[in-house]
Amino acid sequence: MKEISVQDLNRMREKGENFQLIDVREPHEAEIAEIGGELIPMGNILLNIDRIAKDKMVIIHCRSGARSASVILALEKQHGFTNLYNLKGGILAWAREIDSSIATY
């Protein structure tokens, strides 16, 4: 599975690169903390395949990186995606390394 660091994601944002960021956490988690990803909870991801880009880099994140990794494995195996990247350490790593104002839970 391909991964991307929070530092690389931050650089990509600063450069205005074209990618999709998907948050697979639950809505109540997104209310606590978010980094601008499109919210598609893990349990709904397979019902929302049409919302996931196939023509550009897609970075998937969760709280720590575990759920997003599971989602990526399922999407790659069941739907043939090859453009998915797991945000290493998830939103916790973002809060720790990029933006300390992001709440952790």
C-alpha atoms as an extended CHARMM CRD file, in Angstrom:
* protein
*
       105  EXT
         1         1  MET       CA              0.0000000000        0.0000000000        0.0000000000  PROA      1               0.0000000000
         2         2  LYS       CA              1.2350000000        3.4690000000       -0.8650000000  PROA      2               0.0000000000
         3         3  GLU       CA              1.5020000000        5.9900000000        1.9450000000  PROA      3               0.0000000000
         4         4  ILE       CA              2.0840000000        9.7090000000        2.1640000000  PROA      4               0.0000000000
         5         5  SER       CA              3.3980000000       11.6580000000        5.1380000000  PROA      5               0.0000000000
         6         6  VAL       CA              1.6210000000       14.6210000000        6.6540000000  PROA      6               0.0000000000
         7         7  GLN       CA              4.6160000000       16.7620000000        5.6290000000  PROA      7               0.0000000000
         8         8  ASP       CA              4.1700000000       15.7160000000        1.9900000000  PROA      8               0.0000000000
         9         9  LEU       CA              0.4330000000       16.4000000000        2.1520000000  PROA      9               0.0000000000
        10        10  ASN       CA              1.1050000000       19.8220000000        3.6220000000  PROA      10              0.0000000000
        11        11  ARG       CA              3.5870000000       20.6200000000        0.8130000000  PROA      11              0.0000000000
        12        12  MET       CA              1.0880000000       19.4630000000       -1.8110000000  PROA      12              0.0000000000
        13        13  ARG       CA             -1.5580000000       21.7630000000       -0.3450000000  PROA      13              0.0000000000
        14        14  GLU       CA              0.8380000000       24.6980000000       -0.2400000000  PROA      14              0.0000000000
        15        15  LYS       CA              1.7330000000       24.1300000000       -3.9070000000  PROA      15              0.0000000000
        16        16  GLY       CA             -1.9330000000       23.8440000000       -4.8830000000  PROA      16              0.0000000000
        17        17  GLU       CA             -1.4780000000       20.3800000000       -6.3680000000  PROA      17              0.0000000000
        18        18  ASN       CA             -4.5170000000       18.5540000000       -7.7240000000  PROA      18              0.0000000000
        19        19  PHE       CA             -5.5650000000       15.6600000000       -5.4840000000  PROA      19              0.0000000000
        20        20  GLN       CA             -8.6110000000       14.4320000000       -3.5760000000  PROA      20              0.0000000000
        21        21  LEU       CA             -8.5640000000       14.1040000000        0.2180000000  PROA      21              0.0000000000
        22        22  ILE       CA            -11.0940000000       11.6960000000        1.7240000000  PROA      22              0.0000000000
        23        23  ASP       CA            -11.8410000000       11.3550000000        5.4400000000  PROA      23              0.0000000000
        24        24  VAL       CA            -13.2380000000        7.9120000000        6.3330000000  PROA      24              0.0000000000
        25        25  ARG       CA            -13.9880000000        8.6980000000        9.9850000000  PROA      25              0.0000000000
        26        26  GLU       CA            -17.4860000000        9.0350000000       11.4180000000  PROA      26              0.0000000000
        27        27  PRO       CA            -19.3690000000       12.3710000000       11.3710000000  PROA      27              0.0000000000
        28        28  HSD       CA            -18.9960000000       12.8370000000       15.1440000000  PROA      28              0.0000000000
        29        29  GLU       CA            -15.2130000000       12.5230000000       14.7530000000  PROA      29              0.0000000000
        30        30  ALA       CA            -15.1560000000       15.1040000000       11.9730000000  PROA      30              0.0000000000
        31        31  GLU       CA            -17.0010000000       17.4940000000       14.2790000000  PROA      31              0.0000000000
        32        32  ILE       CA            -14.1060000000       17.2280000000       16.7720000000  PROA      32              0.0000000000
        33        33  ALA       CA            -11.3090000000       17.7360000000       14.2450000000  PROA      33              0.0000000000
        34        34  GLU       CA            -10.9370000000       17.9160000000       10.4820000000  PROA      34              0.0000000000
        35        35  ILE       CA             -8.3440000000       18.8460000000        7.8850000000  PROA      35              0.0000000000
        36        36  GLY       CA            -10.6020000000       19.5990000000        4.9510000000  PROA      36              0.0000000000
        37        37  GLY       CA            -11.1790000000       16.1390000000        3.5460000000  PROA      37              0.0000000000
        38        38  GLU       CA            -14.4040000000       15.0130000000        1.9380000000  PROA      38              0.0000000000
        39        39  LEU       CA            -16.2380000000       12.9660000000        4.5810000000  PROA      39              0.0000000000
        40        40  ILE       CA            -17.2060000000        9.4660000000        3.4190000000  PROA      40              0.0000000000
        41        41  PRO       CA            -17.4240000000        7.2490000000        6.5290000000  PROA      41              0.0000000000
        42        42  MET       CA            -15.7410000000        3.8620000000        6.2810000000  PROA      42              0.0000000000
        43        43  GLY       CA            -19.0600000000        2.0200000000        6.4400000000  PROA      43              0.0000000000
        44        44  ASN       CA            -20.3700000000        3.9540000000        3.4400000000  PROA      44              0.0000000000
        45        45  ILE       CA            -17.2730000000        3.9670000000        1.2370000000  PROA      45              0.0000000000
        46        46  LEU       CA            -18.2770000000        1.0400000000       -0.9740000000  PROA      46              0.0000000000
        47        47  LEU       CA            -21.6510000000        2.7060000000       -1.5660000000  PROA      47              0.0000000000
        48        48  ASN       CA            -19.8830000000        5.8750000000       -2.7450000000  PROA      48              0.0000000000
        49        49  ILE       CA            -17.3730000000        4.5450000000       -5.2680000000  PROA      49              0.0000000000
        50        50  ASP       CA            -18.5190000000        7.1700000000       -7.7770000000  PROA      50              0.0000000000
        51        51  ARG       CA            -17.2730000000        9.9410000000       -5.4460000000  PROA      51              0.0000000000
        52        52  ILE       CA            -13.6850000000        8.6440000000       -5.5190000000  PROA      52              0.0000000000
        53        53  ALA       CA            -11.5250000000       10.0290000000       -8.3310000000  PROA      53              0.0000000000
        54        54  LYS       CA             -9.7320000000        7.5710000000      -10.5850000000  PROA      54              0.0000000000
        55        55  ASP       CA             -7.8850000000       10.1920000000      -12.6190000000  PROA      55              0.0000000000
        56        56  LYS       CA             -5.7970000000       11.8330000000       -9.8660000000  PROA      56              0.0000000000
        57        57  MET       CA             -4.0870000000       11.0800000000       -6.5940000000  PROA      57              0.0000000000
        58        58  VAL       CA             -6.5220000000       10.2340000000       -3.7870000000  PROA      58              0.0000000000
        59        59  ILE       CA             -5.3050000000       10.5190000000       -0.1840000000  PROA      59              0.0000000000
        60        60  ILE       CA             -7.4490000000        8.7180000000        2.3570000000  PROA      60              0.0000000000
        61        61  HSD       CA             -7.2140000000        9.4620000000        6.0640000000  PROA      61              0.0000000000
        62        62  CYS       CA             -8.7360000000        8.5640000000        9.3950000000  PROA      62              0.0000000000
        63        63  ARG       CA             -7.6910000000        9.1570000000       13.0000000000  PROA      63              0.0000000000
        64        64  SER       CA             -4.4750000000        7.1160000000       13.0270000000  PROA      64              0.0000000000
        65        65  GLY       CA             -4.1700000000        5.4750000000        9.6210000000  PROA      65              0.0000000000
        66        66  ALA       CA             -5.6160000000        2.0360000000       10.4020000000  PROA      66              0.0000000000
        67        67  ARG       CA             -9.1640000000        2.4590000000        9.0670000000  PROA      67              0.0000000000
        68        68  SER       CA             -7.9590000000        4.2970000000        5.9840000000  PROA      68              0.0000000000
        69        69  ALA       CA             -5.5230000000        1.4440000000        5.2980000000  PROA      69              0.0000000000
        70        70  SER       CA             -8.3960000000       -1.0640000000        5.4670000000  PROA      70              0.0000000000
        71        71  VAL       CA            -10.4750000000        1.0710000000        3.1190000000  PROA      71              0.0000000000
        72        72  ILE       CA             -7.6280000000        1.3080000000        0.6210000000  PROA      72              0.0000000000
        73        73  LEU       CA             -7.0410000000       -2.4480000000        0.6360000000  PROA      73              0.0000000000
        74        74  ALA       CA            -10.7540000000       -3.0760000000       -0.0240000000  PROA      74              0.0000000000
        75        75  LEU       CA            -10.9400000000       -0.4800000000       -2.8160000000  PROA      75              0.0000000000
        76        76  GLU       CA             -7.8110000000       -1.8090000000       -4.4910000000  PROA      76              0.0000000000
        77        77  LYS       CA             -8.9240000000       -5.4450000000       -4.2610000000  PROA      77              0.0000000000
        78        78  GLN       CA            -12.6040000000       -5.0420000000       -5.0920000000  PROA      78              0.0000000000
        79        79  HSD       CA            -12.5630000000       -2.0810000000       -7.4780000000  PROA      79              0.0000000000
        80        80  GLY       CA             -9.0620000000       -1.9850000000       -8.9690000000  PROA      80              0.0000000000
        81        81  PHE       CA             -8.0120000000        1.4400000000       -7.6950000000  PROA      81              0.0000000000
        82        82  THR       CA             -4.2960000000        2.1790000000       -8.2100000000  PROA      82              0.0000000000
        83        83  ASN       CA             -4.1890000000        5.8680000000       -7.2250000000  PROA      83              0.0000000000
        84        84  LEU       CA             -4.8750000000        5.6260000000       -3.4800000000  PROA      84              0.0000000000
        85        85  TYR       CA             -2.5060000000        6.7630000000       -0.7200000000  PROA      85              0.0000000000
        86        86  ASN       CA             -2.8760000000        6.2900000000        3.0230000000  PROA      86              0.0000000000
        87        87  LEU       CA             -2.0980000000        9.3300000000        5.1770000000  PROA      87              0.0000000000
        88        88  LYS       CA              0.5170000000        7.8900000000        7.5020000000  PROA      88              0.0000000000
        89        89  GLY       CA             -0.4740000000        8.5210000000       11.1360000000  PROA      89              0.0000000000
        90        90  GLY       CA             -3.8050000000       10.0840000000       10.1500000000  PROA      90              0.0000000000
        91        91  ILE       CA             -5.1920000000       13.2400000000       11.6810000000  PROA      91              0.0000000000
        92        92  LEU       CA             -3.2510000000       12.5510000000       14.8940000000  PROA      92              0.0000000000
        93        93  ALA       CA              0.0290000000       12.9350000000       12.9820000000  PROA      93              0.0000000000
        94        94  TRP       CA             -1.3090000000       16.0950000000       11.3180000000  PROA      94              0.0000000000
        95        95  ALA       CA             -2.1280000000       17.5860000000       14.7480000000  PROA      95              0.0000000000
        96        96  ARG       CA              1.2520000000       16.5330000000       16.1480000000  PROA      96              0.0000000000
        97        97  GLU       CA              3.4600000000       17.5750000000       13.2320000000  PROA      97              0.0000000000
        98        98  ILE       CA              1.6380000000       20.2440000000       11.1900000000  PROA      98              0.0000000000
        99        99  ASP       CA             -1.1180000000       22.0460000000       13.1240000000  PROA      99              0.0000000000
       100       100  SER       CA             -1.1930000000       21.7760000000       16.9060000000  PROA      100             0.0000000000
       101       101  SER       CA             -4.5090000000       23.6520000000       17.0010000000  PROA      101             0.0000000000
       102       102  ILE       CA             -6.2590000000       20.5230000000       15.6760000000  PROA      102             0.0000000000
       103       103  ALA       CA             -8.0030000000       18.7140000000       18.5310000000  PROA      103             0.0000000000
       104       104  THR       CA             -6.9070000000       15.1710000000       19.2800000000  PROA      104             0.0000000000
       105       105  TYR       CA             -9.1380000000       12.4810000000       20.7270000000  PROA      105             0.0000000000
